[in-house]
């Protein structure tokens, strides 16, 4: 079996990214909640990837990855983990639909993690994967809170703070051109 084939994951917003074994393993491990080891989660993620490689898919939706992962979890009798994995996804989906971003001009838009990831990449010259990780970290923080909305200014401040905390920037973001291109 060749592992040289790149598998692209089509996200719900239409963007694509390379299949990330560590990301899938991490989400499975989080759903295990102490009911298994990271090694267990990694092996299950590898099983999903091996299936995709065997059938020759080069692009797959994130929803299909989710369904395959549920099937693998149930097959190996990790039923509690499968339920936690499914519940977590449903809760996040509902919270995303309800969450709003308030812009400086008063405009209100739906939450969009991809927008924040793109903004991080453009503002700080980060890789797409790094931008997605930062955006996901901020998403977890805001969706796990009681807030229903956040100002765009506070979102950008949170991003800049996280970039600084991780030591990803020497001084300041690139400048206003990235900020204005996202409005």
Buried (B, 14 or more C-beta within 10 A) or exposed (E): EEEEEEBEBBBEEEBEBEBBEEBBBBBBBEBBEEEBEEEBBBBBBBBBBEEBBEEEBEEBEBEBBBEBBBBBBEEBEBEBBBBBBBEBBEEBEEBBEEBEBBEEEEEEEEBBBBBBBBBBBBBBEBEBBBBBBBBBBBBEEBBEEEEEEBEBEBBBEBBBEBBEEEEBBEEEBEEEEBBEEEE
